[in-house]
Amino acid sequence: MLKRLIYILLLFPMACIDPYEVDVPEGQQLLTVEGLIHTGPGPHAISLTRSDTYGSAFEGLIRPVSGATVVVRDNEGRITFLEEGAQARGTYFTPAGFRAEIGKSYTLQIQTVEGKVYTSLPERVESVPEIENVAINTITIPVEGQEIPRSGVQLVAEINDPADQNNFYFWRNSPATYIFETRPDLFTIRPSDSNPNRTPAPKACCATCYRTEISRNQSIFIAQDDNFNGLSTRIPAAFIEDDGFRFVNKYRVDLKQYSVSKEAYRFLRLVKQQAEISGSIFDPPPATIRGNMISLDNPDEVVLGYFMAAGESSKRVYIDKSDLTFRQNRAIVPDDCRVIPGTTVDVPADWNP
């Protein structure tokens, strides 16, 4: 009898709980435009996505906008149609040979498959000085609770700023290529039902490959020349984190320098400030930063992102492991290097350290 009473008491609270359903409305889908055309070689890319604000589900928060008609129009009326990438939905590329021209203004125009039309404000292309030299600094970043700090390479651009114009600079990196080393001699066969132990099975090839990856800056690197107009200066322009693979041998990247408009610089500065908020309870909440895109159907519609047009200069940099004063412990891949995505054993035709 006592056991039965205990059983009933245990079930009783469960029977009194009803599920509470929260009805949260779907968030507004915001068009996000990200793209830059410049005076350097292409193709240049414009990416279109839709981002959901907070809604009843978190699935598919960022969706590519496919099937749109995307064109760039210059101030002389010349129109250039962009084509959507076959393997990159939502990304639209300029034709081969297209380059922006210094002194011209460009406008991005978009029509979605639903018939909605968007346009940017005109962006004027300004000339940009050459990168005279790129210095390499090793940066370490202490990590709380860890003995080994984060580290990487800082690229410092040396430029001669022209005195006859007010320049607004923006830097980013090209896809990087580096020598990727693995240990195929340490390869083992994974345990299975028939073989419960790892079995050494060294591979004869290959220990050295060339790997190409998208090299993204860890922050937004921008500057305006108010304090160095007409002078030679050195400015931090990139940071590449050491992940235990990149700087085992040689690493190559092209540092891209752009002269953007004052309005584009302001947008990038606001994005940089928001991205670098520490996360304290005393920090202001993230805000929606309006770019230069507007809807022609509904001027009140919020459109995110920015279309930029800029002059470009570029400097190729080879970084040797000996250039670093601190390196992360080498990461070990006990396999053929060709199994890693983005690798090849063929030496790139333009590899010339």
C-alpha positions as CSV (number, residue, x, y, z in Angstrom):
1,M,0.0,0.0,0.0
2,L,2.8,2.4,0.9
3,K,4.6,1.8,-2.4
4,R,1.4,2.4,-4.3
5,L,0.9,5.8,-2.5
6,I,4.4,6.9,-3.3
7,Y,3.8,6.0,-6.9
8,I,0.6,8.1,-7.0
9,L,2.3,11.1,-5.4
10,L,5.1,11.0,-7.9
11,L,2.7,11.0,-10.8
12,F,0.4,13.8,-9.4
13,P,2.7,16.8,-10.1
14,M,3.3,15.7,-13.7
15,A,-0.4,15.5,-14.4
16,C,-0.9,19.1,-13.3
17,I,1.6,20.7,-15.8
18,D,0.2,21.9,-19.1
19,P,2.6,22.9,-21.9
20,Y,2.8,26.6,-22.5
21,E,3.0,27.6,-26.1
22,V,4.7,30.8,-27.1
23,D,3.5,32.4,-30.3
24,V,6.4,34.5,-31.6
25,P,5.8,36.3,-34.9
26,E,8.1,35.7,-37.8
27,G,10.9,38.2,-38.1
28,Q,11.3,40.6,-41.0
29,Q,13.5,39.4,-43.8
30,L,16.2,42.0,-44.5
31,L,18.1,42.2,-47.7
32,T,21.8,42.4,-47.2
33,V,24.1,43.7,-50.0
34,E,27.9,43.2,-49.8
35,G,30.1,44.1,-52.7
36,L,33.1,46.0,-54.0
37,I,34.1,46.9,-57.5
38,H,37.5,48.4,-58.1
39,T,40.2,49.3,-60.6
40,G,42.0,46.0,-60.1
41,P,41.5,42.7,-62.0
42,G,38.3,40.8,-61.4
43,P,36.0,39.2,-61.4
44,H,34.4,41.5,-58.8
45,A,31.6,40.0,-56.6
46,I,28.3,41.3,-55.2
47,S,26.7,39.0,-52.6
48,L,23.0,39.2,-51.8
49,T,21.4,37.5,-48.8
50,R,18.3,37.8,-46.6
51,S,18.8,37.9,-42.9
52,D,15.9,37.2,-40.5
53,T,15.4,39.2,-37.3
54,Y,14.3,37.3,-34.2
55,G,11.4,35.1,-35.1
56,S,9.8,31.8,-34.1
57,A,12.6,29.7,-35.6
58,F,16.3,30.1,-36.0
59,E,16.6,27.9,-39.1
60,G,18.0,29.6,-42.2
61,L,18.7,32.9,-40.7
62,I,20.9,33.9,-43.6
63,R,19.7,32.8,-47.1
64,P,21.3,33.6,-50.5
65,V,19.1,35.7,-52.8
66,S,19.2,33.7,-56.1
67,G,17.9,34.5,-59.5
68,A,18.1,38.3,-59.2
69,T,19.0,40.7,-62.0
70,V,22.1,42.6,-60.9
71,V,23.7,45.4,-62.9
72,V,26.3,48.2,-62.4
73,R,25.7,51.5,-64.1
74,D,28.3,54.2,-64.5
75,N,27.7,58.0,-64.6
76,E,27.9,57.9,-68.4
77,G,25.1,55.4,-68.7
78,R,27.1,52.3,-69.5
79,I,25.5,49.2,-68.0
80,T,27.3,46.0,-66.9
81,F,25.3,42.9,-66.2
82,L,26.6,40.5,-63.4
83,E,26.1,36.8,-63.6
84,E,25.3,34.5,-60.7
85,G,27.9,32.0,-59.8
86,A,27.1,28.4,-60.7
87,Q,28.6,27.2,-57.4
88,A,28.0,30.3,-55.4
89,R,24.2,31.0,-55.1
90,G,23.5,34.6,-54.2
91,T,26.9,35.8,-55.4
92,Y,27.0,37.8,-58.7
93,F,30.2,38.3,-60.7
94,T,31.3,41.0,-63.2
95,P,32.4,39.8,-66.7
96,A,36.0,39.0,-67.4
97,G,38.0,42.2,-68.1
98,F,35.7,44.5,-66.2
99,R,37.4,47.2,-64.1
100,A,36.1,50.3,-62.5
101,E,37.6,53.6,-63.8
102,I,39.1,56.4,-61.6
103,G,36.9,59.5,-61.6
104,K,33.7,57.6,-62.6
105,S,30.7,57.1,-60.4
106,Y,28.9,53.7,-60.2
107,T,25.5,52.7,-59.1
108,L,24.4,49.1,-58.2
109,Q,20.8,48.1,-59.3
110,I,19.0,45.0,-58.2
111,Q,15.7,43.4,-59.2
112,T,14.7,40.3,-57.3
113,V,12.6,37.4,-58.7
114,E,9.7,38.8,-56.8
115,G,10.0,42.1,-58.8
116,K,11.4,44.2,-56.0
117,V,13.8,46.9,-57.1
118,Y,16.8,48.2,-55.1
119,T,19.5,50.8,-56.0
120,S,22.6,52.2,-54.3
121,L,23.6,55.8,-54.1
122,P,26.4,56.6,-56.6
123,E,29.9,55.7,-55.4
124,R,32.8,57.7,-57.0
125,V,36.1,55.9,-57.6
126,E,39.1,57.7,-56.2
127,S,42.8,57.1,-57.0
128,V,44.9,55.2,-54.5
129,P,48.6,55.3,-53.8
130,E,50.8,52.2,-54.2
131,I,51.9,50.1,-51.2
132,E,55.6,50.8,-51.0
133,N,56.4,48.0,-48.6
134,V,54.8,45.6,-46.2
135,A,56.4,44.9,-42.8
136,I,55.7,41.7,-40.8
137,N,55.2,41.8,-37.1
138,T,54.4,38.8,-34.8
139,I,51.5,39.5,-32.4
140,T,50.6,37.5,-29.3
141,I,47.3,37.8,-27.5
142,P,47.1,36.4,-24.0
143,V,44.1,34.1,-23.3
144,E,42.8,33.9,-19.8
145,G,43.2,30.4,-18.3
146,Q,45.6,29.2,-21.0
147,E,49.4,29.0,-20.9
148,I,49.8,29.5,-24.7
149,P,48.6,32.8,-26.1
150,R,46.9,33.2,-29.5
151,S,49.2,34.6,-32.0
152,G,49.6,35.6,-35.6
153,V,51.1,37.9,-38.2
154,Q,50.3,41.6,-38.5
155,L,50.9,43.2,-41.9
156,V,51.9,46.8,-41.8
157,A,51.5,48.8,-45.1
158,E,54.0,51.6,-45.9
159,I,52.4,54.3,-48.1
160,N,53.2,57.7,-49.4
161,D,49.9,59.6,-48.9
162,P,49.2,62.1,-51.6
163,A,48.8,65.7,-50.4
164,D,46.3,66.8,-53.0
165,Q,43.4,64.7,-51.9
166,N,41.7,63.5,-48.7
167,N,42.1,59.7,-48.7
168,F,40.0,57.0,-46.9
169,Y,41.8,53.7,-46.8
170,F,40.4,50.1,-46.5
171,W,42.5,46.9,-46.6
172,R,41.6,43.3,-47.1
173,N,43.4,40.1,-48.2
174,S,43.2,38.0,-51.3
175,P,42.9,34.2,-51.0
176,A,46.1,33.0,-49.5
177,T,48.3,30.0,-50.6
178,Y,50.7,28.2,-48.3
179,I,52.8,25.1,-48.0
180,F,50.7,22.6,-46.1
181,E,52.7,19.8,-44.4
182,T,51.3,16.5,-42.9
183,R,52.6,13.2,-41.6
184,P,51.4,10.4,-43.8
185,D,54.0,8.1,-42.1
186,L,51.8,8.3,-39.0
187,F,48.6,7.1,-40.7
188,T,46.7,4.4,-38.9
189,I,43.6,2.3,-39.7
190,R,40.8,3.2,-37.4
191,P,39.4,0.5,-35.1
192,S,36.5,-1.7,-36.3
193,D,34.5,-4.7,-35.1
194,S,37.0,-7.0,-36.8
195,N,40.0,-5.0,-35.8
196,P,39.5,-3.3,-32.4
197,N,43.0,-1.7,-32.3
198,R,44.5,1.0,-34.4
199,T,46.8,-0.5,-37.0
200,P,49.8,1.5,-38.3
201,A,49.6,1.8,-42.1
202,P,52.1,4.4,-43.2
203,K,51.4,6.1,-46.6
204,A,54.2,6.7,-49.1
205,C,52.6,10.0,-50.3
206,C,52.2,12.9,-49.8
207,A,53.7,15.0,-47.0
208,T,53.7,18.4,-48.8
209,C,50.9,20.2,-50.6
210,Y,49.9,23.7,-51.5
211,R,46.7,24.9,-49.9
212,T,44.6,27.8,-50.9
213,E,42.0,29.4,-48.5
214,I,40.0,32.5,-48.1
215,S,42.2,34.7,-46.0
216,R,39.9,36.9,-43.9
217,N,41.1,39.7,-41.6
218,Q,40.3,39.2,-38.0
219,S,39.1,42.8,-37.9
220,I,38.2,45.7,-40.2
221,F,41.4,47.7,-41.1
222,I,40.7,51.3,-42.2
223,A,42.3,54.7,-41.9
224,Q,41.8,58.3,-43.0
225,D,44.7,60.6,-43.7
226,D,43.8,63.5,-41.4
227,N,47.0,63.0,-39.4
228,F,49.4,62.1,-42.2
229,N,48.1,63.9,-45.3
230,G,51.0,64.2,-47.8
231,L,53.4,62.2,-45.6
232,S,54.9,58.7,-45.7
233,T,53.3,56.5,-43.0
234,R,53.1,52.9,-41.8
235,I,49.6,51.6,-40.9
236,P,48.5,48.1,-39.6
237,A,46.6,46.7,-42.5
238,A,45.9,43.0,-41.7
239,F,46.1,40.3,-39.1
240,I,46.5,36.6,-40.0
241,E,46.1,34.1,-37.1
242,D,48.5,31.3,-36.6
243,D,46.5,28.1,-36.5
244,G,49.5,25.7,-36.4
245,F,49.3,25.1,-40.1
246,R,49.7,28.4,-41.9
247,F,53.3,29.3,-40.9
248,V,54.9,25.9,-40.7
249,N,56.8,26.7,-44.0
250,K,55.9,29.5,-46.4
251,Y,52.7,31.6,-46.6
252,R,51.7,33.9,-49.5
253,V,49.0,36.5,-49.6
254,D,48.2,39.7,-51.6
255,L,47.4,42.7,-49.5
256,K,44.7,44.8,-51.2
257,Q,44.6,48.5,-50.5
258,Y,41.5,50.5,-51.5
259,S,40.7,54.2,-51.5
260,V,37.0,54.3,-50.6
261,S,34.5,57.2,-50.4
262,K,34.0,59.2,-47.2
263,E,30.6,57.6,-46.9
264,A,31.9,54.1,-47.3
265,Y,34.6,54.8,-44.7
266,R,32.0,56.1,-42.2
267,F,30.0,52.8,-42.7
268,L,33.1,50.7,-42.2
269,R,34.0,52.6,-39.1
270,L,30.6,52.1,-37.6
271,V,30.7,48.4,-38.4
272,K,34.2,48.1,-36.8
273,Q,33.1,49.9,-33.7
274,Q,30.1,47.7,-33.3
275,A,32.1,44.5,-33.9
276,E,34.6,45.5,-31.3
277,I,32.1,46.0,-28.5
278,S,33.4,44.1,-25.5
279,G,30.1,42.6,-24.5
280,S,29.9,44.4,-21.1
281,I,26.4,45.1,-19.7
282,F,27.3,48.8,-19.9
283,D,27.9,48.6,-23.6
284,P,25.2,50.0,-26.0
285,P,23.1,47.3,-27.7
286,P,24.0,46.5,-31.3
287,A,22.3,48.8,-33.8
288,T,21.2,48.4,-37.4
289,I,23.7,50.3,-39.5
290,R,22.2,51.6,-42.7
291,G,24.3,51.5,-45.8
292,N,23.9,53.1,-49.2
293,M,21.2,50.8,-50.5
294,I,17.5,51.8,-50.8
295,S,14.3,50.2,-52.0
296,L,12.6,51.9,-54.8
297,D,9.3,50.2,-53.9
298,N,9.3,51.1,-50.2
299,P,11.8,53.8,-49.1
300,D,11.1,52.8,-45.4
301,E,12.4,49.3,-46.0
302,V,15.6,48.6,-44.1
303,V,18.4,47.3,-46.5
304,L,21.6,46.3,-44.9
305,G,25.2,46.3,-46.3
306,Y,27.1,48.7,-48.6
307,F,28.0,48.8,-52.3
308,M,31.5,50.2,-52.7
309,A,33.5,51.4,-55.7
310,A,37.2,52.1,-55.1
311,G,40.7,52.4,-56.5
312,E,42.9,49.4,-55.8
313,S,46.6,48.8,-55.3
314,S,48.1,45.5,-54.3
315,K,51.3,44.1,-52.8
316,R,52.2,40.4,-52.7
317,V,53.8,39.1,-49.5
318,Y,55.6,35.9,-48.8
319,I,56.0,35.0,-45.1
320,D,58.6,32.5,-44.1
321,K,58.4,30.6,-40.8
322,S,61.7,32.4,-39.8
323,D,59.9,35.7,-40.0
324,L,57.9,34.9,-36.9
325,T,59.3,35.5,-33.4
326,F,56.6,33.3,-31.9
327,R,54.8,30.3,-33.5
328,Q,52.0,28.0,-32.4
329,N,52.8,24.4,-31.8
330,R,52.8,22.6,-35.2
331,A,49.5,20.9,-35.8
332,I,49.8,17.2,-36.9
333,V,47.6,15.6,-39.6
334,P,48.5,11.9,-39.7
335,D,47.4,11.4,-43.3
336,D,48.1,12.2,-47.0
337,C,48.0,16.0,-47.4
338,R,45.8,15.6,-50.5
339,V,42.8,14.5,-48.4
340,I,42.6,18.1,-47.0
341,P,40.2,20.4,-48.9
342,G,41.8,23.0,-51.0
343,T,45.1,21.3,-51.4
344,T,47.2,20.1,-54.5
345,V,50.7,18.7,-54.9
346,D,51.2,20.9,-58.0
347,V,53.3,24.0,-57.5
348,P,51.2,27.1,-58.4
349,A,52.4,28.6,-61.7
350,D,52.8,32.0,-60.0
351,W,54.6,30.7,-56.8
352,N,57.8,32.7,-56.6
353,P,59.0,33.2,-53.0
